[in-house]
Amino acid sequence: MSIKDDISMVKDELNSEEKFFEKAVMTEKFVKKYKNVMIGSVVAIVVLVSANIIYDANKNATIEKANNVLATLSVNPTDEASKSLLKTLSPAMYDVWLYSQAVADNDFKKIENLKNSKDSIIKDLVSYELAQDSKNISALSDYASKQDSIYKDLALVQSAVFLMNENKMEEAHQKLVQVSKKSSLNQVVQALLHYGVK
């Protein structure tokens, strides 16, 4: 190796070290400039994660407590303290409990009281129960015409049966053909179309 090569090699090493120190200085300046922002970001992330964990734990505790209260009510349905606590912990579950009690007791006054429930499923079930109880064909048809009705096909079949009882076979047929082919009631519909409605 010649001196010229040695000098070139030393120069290259010095350039590399100079670039390294230059980048270290730039990094240090960047860190000093944005130190507060970086610390704030880390603190914000820690706070958000902690808040999320606390929220989930609180939500799970509330659900578990509401389930325990519901179990108490299933044993003693007249326990007013448990009713009040369930209503506070979970209004939707309280409405479900009221609905189940009203249906079990066949108490349509109680069912009607739930028609303004905030829970969409309970509201839908109450609409069906009230339409079915009134034996009102137009109420059942209105219920069945809603896109997301839970008992849509059943309401159509019941409407058809009521129409058949009134000897309105053509209208009954129109109701029955609206029942979904994938419905579990399809065999009943086919039987009614074959034997009852011509």
Summary of the structure (lengths in Angstrom):
residues: 198
radius of gyration: 35.3
end to end distance: 108.9
largest distance: 116.3
contacts: 504
relative contact order: 0.04
helix: 81%
strand: 0%
